[in-house]
């Protein structure tokens, strides 16, 4: 049996902290290994991979948002709106000439 490196251990610890992501990765590996022998055609495998990646993207962004939400300071309801400092430097887009 091969020895796991420190990076392998770190990856396993990270995946164990995110069981949904771990399950999704296992599903993707199953597609690569064709574990169930149910993927006869490439388009079926492609559809399965696309669906797995969509779900993974959704789970990753949901997890990111939930951990990020605790790190963002909440402004009080009566706080003034945030505004850009200084004046705008643009006077707009010049008019184009009329066509004849």
PyMOL CGO cylinders between C-alpha atoms (Angstrom):
from pymol import cmd
from pymol.cgo import CYLINDER

trace = [
    CYLINDER, 0.00, 0.00, 0.00, 1.45, 3.42, -0.95, 0.3, 1, 1, 1, 1, 1, 1,
    CYLINDER, 1.45, 3.42, -0.95, 2.39, 5.85, 1.79, 0.3, 1, 1, 1, 1, 1, 1,
    CYLINDER, 2.39, 5.85, 1.79, 0.32, 9.04, 1.93, 0.3, 1, 1, 1, 1, 1, 1,
    CYLINDER, 0.32, 9.04, 1.93, 2.20, 12.31, 1.78, 0.3, 1, 1, 1, 1, 1, 1,
    CYLINDER, 2.20, 12.31, 1.78, 1.55, 15.29, 4.02, 0.3, 1, 1, 1, 1, 1, 1,
    CYLINDER, 1.55, 15.29, 4.02, -0.38, 16.91, 1.15, 0.3, 1, 1, 1, 1, 1, 1,
    CYLINDER, -0.38, 16.91, 1.15, -2.56, 13.78, 0.85, 0.3, 1, 1, 1, 1, 1, 1,
    CYLINDER, -2.56, 13.78, 0.85, -3.33, 13.89, 4.57, 0.3, 1, 1, 1, 1, 1, 1,
    CYLINDER, -3.33, 13.89, 4.57, -4.15, 17.60, 4.36, 0.3, 1, 1, 1, 1, 1, 1,
    CYLINDER, -4.15, 17.60, 4.36, -6.47, 16.99, 1.41, 0.3, 1, 1, 1, 1, 1, 1,
    CYLINDER, -6.47, 16.99, 1.41, -8.26, 14.17, 3.26, 0.3, 1, 1, 1, 1, 1, 1,
    CYLINDER, -8.26, 14.17, 3.26, -8.71, 16.40, 6.32, 0.3, 1, 1, 1, 1, 1, 1,
    CYLINDER, -8.71, 16.40, 6.32, -10.15, 19.16, 4.15, 0.3, 1, 1, 1, 1, 1, 1,
    CYLINDER, -10.15, 19.16, 4.15, -12.53, 16.79, 2.37, 0.3, 1, 1, 1, 1, 1, 1,
    CYLINDER, -12.53, 16.79, 2.37, -13.64, 15.33, 5.71, 0.3, 1, 1, 1, 1, 1, 1,
    CYLINDER, -13.64, 15.33, 5.71, -14.56, 18.86, 6.87, 0.3, 1, 1, 1, 1, 1, 1,
    CYLINDER, -14.56, 18.86, 6.87, -16.75, 19.21, 3.75, 0.3, 1, 1, 1, 1, 1, 1,
    CYLINDER, -16.75, 19.21, 3.75, -18.68, 15.93, 3.36, 0.3, 1, 1, 1, 1, 1, 1,
    CYLINDER, -18.68, 15.93, 3.36, -20.86, 17.21, 0.49, 0.3, 1, 1, 1, 1, 1, 1,
    CYLINDER, -20.86, 17.21, 0.49, -17.78, 18.12, -1.53, 0.3, 1, 1, 1, 1, 1, 1,
    CYLINDER, -17.78, 18.12, -1.53, -16.18, 14.79, -0.66, 0.3, 1, 1, 1, 1, 1, 1,
    CYLINDER, -16.18, 14.79, -0.66, -19.25, 12.90, -1.91, 0.3, 1, 1, 1, 1, 1, 1,
    CYLINDER, -19.25, 12.90, -1.91, -19.27, 14.94, -5.13, 0.3, 1, 1, 1, 1, 1, 1,
    CYLINDER, -19.27, 14.94, -5.13, -15.58, 14.18, -5.71, 0.3, 1, 1, 1, 1, 1, 1,
    CYLINDER, -15.58, 14.18, -5.71, -16.27, 10.48, -5.17, 0.3, 1, 1, 1, 1, 1, 1,
    CYLINDER, -16.27, 10.48, -5.17, -19.03, 10.69, -7.79, 0.3, 1, 1, 1, 1, 1, 1,
    CYLINDER, -19.03, 10.69, -7.79, -16.67, 12.31, -10.28, 0.3, 1, 1, 1, 1, 1, 1,
    CYLINDER, -16.67, 12.31, -10.28, -14.04, 9.64, -9.65, 0.3, 1, 1, 1, 1, 1, 1,
    CYLINDER, -14.04, 9.64, -9.65, -16.72, 6.99, -10.21, 0.3, 1, 1, 1, 1, 1, 1,
    CYLINDER, -16.72, 6.99, -10.21, -17.36, 8.51, -13.65, 0.3, 1, 1, 1, 1, 1, 1,
    CYLINDER, -17.36, 8.51, -13.65, -13.65, 8.35, -14.47, 0.3, 1, 1, 1, 1, 1, 1,
    CYLINDER, -13.65, 8.35, -14.47, -13.41, 4.76, -13.29, 0.3, 1, 1, 1, 1, 1, 1,
    CYLINDER, -13.41, 4.76, -13.29, -16.84, 3.90, -14.77, 0.3, 1, 1, 1, 1, 1, 1,
    CYLINDER, -16.84, 3.90, -14.77, -17.58, 2.13, -11.52, 0.3, 1, 1, 1, 1, 1, 1,
    CYLINDER, -17.58, 2.13, -11.52, -21.12, 1.08, -12.36, 0.3, 1, 1, 1, 1, 1, 1,
    CYLINDER, -21.12, 1.08, -12.36, -20.46, 0.19, -16.02, 0.3, 1, 1, 1, 1, 1, 1,
    CYLINDER, -20.46, 0.19, -16.02, -23.60, 2.19, -16.78, 0.3, 1, 1, 1, 1, 1, 1,
    CYLINDER, -23.60, 2.19, -16.78, -21.87, 4.80, -18.94, 0.3, 1, 1, 1, 1, 1, 1,
    CYLINDER, -21.87, 4.80, -18.94, -21.67, 3.20, -22.36, 0.3, 1, 1, 1, 1, 1, 1,
    CYLINDER, -21.67, 3.20, -22.36, -21.62, 6.35, -24.49, 0.3, 1, 1, 1, 1, 1, 1,
    CYLINDER, -21.62, 6.35, -24.49, -19.49, 9.47, -24.15, 0.3, 1, 1, 1, 1, 1, 1,
    CYLINDER, -19.49, 9.47, -24.15, -22.52, 11.77, -24.19, 0.3, 1, 1, 1, 1, 1, 1,
    CYLINDER, -22.52, 11.77, -24.19, -23.99, 9.99, -21.15, 0.3, 1, 1, 1, 1, 1, 1,
    CYLINDER, -23.99, 9.99, -21.15, -20.68, 10.37, -19.31, 0.3, 1, 1, 1, 1, 1, 1,
    CYLINDER, -20.68, 10.37, -19.31, -20.52, 14.03, -20.36, 0.3, 1, 1, 1, 1, 1, 1,
    CYLINDER, -20.52, 14.03, -20.36, -24.03, 14.73, -19.06, 0.3, 1, 1, 1, 1, 1, 1,
    CYLINDER, -24.03, 14.73, -19.06, -23.21, 13.07, -15.76, 0.3, 1, 1, 1, 1, 1, 1,
    CYLINDER, -23.21, 13.07, -15.76, -19.97, 15.04, -15.36, 0.3, 1, 1, 1, 1, 1, 1,
    CYLINDER, -19.97, 15.04, -15.36, -21.72, 18.32, -16.20, 0.3, 1, 1, 1, 1, 1, 1,
    CYLINDER, -21.72, 18.32, -16.20, -24.44, 17.64, -13.64, 0.3, 1, 1, 1, 1, 1, 1,
    CYLINDER, -24.44, 17.64, -13.64, -21.87, 16.67, -10.99, 0.3, 1, 1, 1, 1, 1, 1,
    CYLINDER, -21.87, 16.67, -10.99, -19.86, 19.84, -11.65, 0.3, 1, 1, 1, 1, 1, 1,
    CYLINDER, -19.86, 19.84, -11.65, -22.99, 22.02, -11.47, 0.3, 1, 1, 1, 1, 1, 1,
    CYLINDER, -22.99, 22.02, -11.47, -23.92, 20.51, -8.14, 0.3, 1, 1, 1, 1, 1, 1,
    CYLINDER, -23.92, 20.51, -8.14, -20.35, 20.85, -6.90, 0.3, 1, 1, 1, 1, 1, 1,
    CYLINDER, -20.35, 20.85, -6.90, -20.23, 24.50, -7.95, 0.3, 1, 1, 1, 1, 1, 1,
    CYLINDER, -20.23, 24.50, -7.95, -23.49, 25.18, -6.14, 0.3, 1, 1, 1, 1, 1, 1,
    CYLINDER, -23.49, 25.18, -6.14, -22.28, 23.43, -2.98, 0.3, 1, 1, 1, 1, 1, 1,
    CYLINDER, -22.28, 23.43, -2.98, -18.89, 25.16, -3.07, 0.3, 1, 1, 1, 1, 1, 1,
    CYLINDER, -18.89, 25.16, -3.07, -20.38, 28.63, -3.50, 0.3, 1, 1, 1, 1, 1, 1,
    CYLINDER, -20.38, 28.63, -3.50, -22.99, 27.97, -0.81, 0.3, 1, 1, 1, 1, 1, 1,
    CYLINDER, -22.99, 27.97, -0.81, -20.25, 26.86, 1.58, 0.3, 1, 1, 1, 1, 1, 1,
    CYLINDER, -20.25, 26.86, 1.58, -18.10, 29.85, 0.67, 0.3, 1, 1, 1, 1, 1, 1,
    CYLINDER, -18.10, 29.85, 0.67, -20.99, 32.23, 1.24, 0.3, 1, 1, 1, 1, 1, 1,
    CYLINDER, -20.99, 32.23, 1.24, -21.82, 30.77, 4.64, 0.3, 1, 1, 1, 1, 1, 1,
    CYLINDER, -21.82, 30.77, 4.64, -18.23, 31.02, 5.87, 0.3, 1, 1, 1, 1, 1, 1,
    CYLINDER, -18.23, 31.02, 5.87, -17.81, 34.45, 4.30, 0.3, 1, 1, 1, 1, 1, 1,
    CYLINDER, -17.81, 34.45, 4.30, -20.99, 35.79, 5.87, 0.3, 1, 1, 1, 1, 1, 1,
    CYLINDER, -20.99, 35.79, 5.87, -19.47, 35.51, 9.34, 0.3, 1, 1, 1, 1, 1, 1,
    CYLINDER, -19.47, 35.51, 9.34, -16.40, 37.51, 8.31, 0.3, 1, 1, 1, 1, 1, 1,
    CYLINDER, -16.40, 37.51, 8.31, -18.12, 40.54, 6.79, 0.3, 1, 1, 1, 1, 1, 1,
    CYLINDER, -18.12, 40.54, 6.79, -18.84, 43.32, 9.27, 0.3, 1, 1, 1, 1, 1, 1,
    CYLINDER, -18.84, 43.32, 9.27, -22.50, 44.27, 9.48, 0.3, 1, 1, 1, 1, 1, 1,
    CYLINDER, -22.50, 44.27, 9.48, -23.21, 47.98, 9.21, 0.3, 1, 1, 1, 1, 1, 1,
    CYLINDER, -23.21, 47.98, 9.21, -25.82, 49.42, 11.56, 0.3, 1, 1, 1, 1, 1, 1,
    CYLINDER, -25.82, 49.42, 11.56, -29.19, 50.17, 9.95, 0.3, 1, 1, 1, 1, 1, 1,
    CYLINDER, -29.19, 50.17, 9.95, -28.78, 53.91, 10.61, 0.3, 1, 1, 1, 1, 1, 1,
    CYLINDER, -28.78, 53.91, 10.61, -25.31, 54.08, 9.03, 0.3, 1, 1, 1, 1, 1, 1,
    CYLINDER, -25.31, 54.08, 9.03, -24.98, 56.53, 6.14, 0.3, 1, 1, 1, 1, 1, 1,
    CYLINDER, -24.98, 56.53, 6.14, -24.66, 54.95, 2.70, 0.3, 1, 1, 1, 1, 1, 1,
    CYLINDER, -24.66, 54.95, 2.70, -21.15, 54.36, 1.42, 0.3, 1, 1, 1, 1, 1, 1,
    CYLINDER, -21.15, 54.36, 1.42, -20.11, 56.96, -1.12, 0.3, 1, 1, 1, 1, 1, 1,
    CYLINDER, -20.11, 56.96, -1.12, -17.13, 57.43, -3.32, 0.3, 1, 1, 1, 1, 1, 1,
    CYLINDER, -17.13, 57.43, -3.32, -14.76, 60.14, -2.16, 0.3, 1, 1, 1, 1, 1, 1,
    CYLINDER, -14.76, 60.14, -2.16, -14.17, 63.09, -4.44, 0.3, 1, 1, 1, 1, 1, 1,
    CYLINDER, -14.17, 63.09, -4.44, -15.82, 64.33, -7.60, 0.3, 1, 1, 1, 1, 1, 1,
    CYLINDER, -15.82, 64.33, -7.60, -16.26, 62.40, -10.78, 0.3, 1, 1, 1, 1, 1, 1,
    CYLINDER, -16.26, 62.40, -10.78, -13.61, 63.19, -13.34, 0.3, 1, 1, 1, 1, 1, 1,
    CYLINDER, -13.61, 63.19, -13.34, -15.73, 62.36, -16.38, 0.3, 1, 1, 1, 1, 1, 1,
    CYLINDER, -15.73, 62.36, -16.38, -18.12, 64.80, -18.02, 0.3, 1, 1, 1, 1, 1, 1,
    CYLINDER, -18.12, 64.80, -18.02, -19.79, 62.06, -20.02, 0.3, 1, 1, 1, 1, 1, 1,
    CYLINDER, -19.79, 62.06, -20.02, -19.55, 60.81, -23.54, 0.3, 1, 1, 1, 1, 1, 1,
    CYLINDER, -19.55, 60.81, -23.54, -19.26, 63.43, -26.28, 0.3, 1, 1, 1, 1, 1, 1,
    CYLINDER, -19.26, 63.43, -26.28, -22.04, 63.49, -28.84, 0.3, 1, 1, 1, 1, 1, 1,
    CYLINDER, -22.04, 63.49, -28.84, -21.38, 61.86, -32.16, 0.3, 1, 1, 1, 1, 1, 1,
    CYLINDER, -21.38, 61.86, -32.16, -21.80, 63.82, -35.35, 0.3, 1, 1, 1, 1, 1, 1,
    CYLINDER, -21.80, 63.82, -35.35, -25.06, 63.60, -37.23, 0.3, 1, 1, 1, 1, 1, 1,
    CYLINDER, -25.06, 63.60, -37.23, -25.04, 61.48, -40.32, 0.3, 1, 1, 1, 1, 1, 1,
    CYLINDER, -25.04, 61.48, -40.32, -26.24, 63.07, -43.55, 0.3, 1, 1, 1, 1, 1, 1,
]
cmd.load_cgo(trace, "trace")
